[in-house]
Amino acid sequence: MMYSLIGTARLNGVDPLAWLTDVLVGIADLPQSRLRELLPWEWIRLRNPPS
């Protein structure tokens, strides 16, 4: 399971350590309706908005 998470992050150009750290720290405070924001491709998009 961890290999899948790390591989998915890498395939989406996301640093796996930074992503997993942020997800594990913030998941408890995030409402269920916003869980999609934790997907690697959404996570990186929300942190690097287009200029």
N, C-alpha and C positions, 0 to 999 in steps of 0.2 A: 504494500500500500504506500509506504513512504517513497519507494522508487517511482511509483506513478505520479505522486505529487511533485517530486523534484523534477522528473522528466517533463511534466506538463508545464511547470514554471519555465524551465530552460527553453522548451519549444516556443514559448511565447515571449522570449527575450527578457525574462524576469529573473533577478538574482534570487535563487531559492531560499537562501538563509534570511535575507531581508524580508521576503514575502511571508515565509512561515513564522518568523518572529513577530511580525506585525499582526498576522492572522491570529496567532495564539494569544497575543496580548489583548486584542480588541474583540474577539468573538463573543465573550461573555456579556459585553455591554451593547452588542448590536442586535436590534430587533430582527425577528425572523424575516420580515418583509425586505430587509436590506442585505441578506446573506449573499445575494448575487454579486455584491461589491467585493467579496473576498475571492472570487475567481481570479486567477492570475491575469487574464487579459483585461478584466475590468479594473483590477487593483492597479495595474500599471497605467491604464488610461486615466484613472482618477488622480494619479499622482503626477502625471506628465500631460496636463491639458495642452491642446494645440495652441500655438501662438497666434 
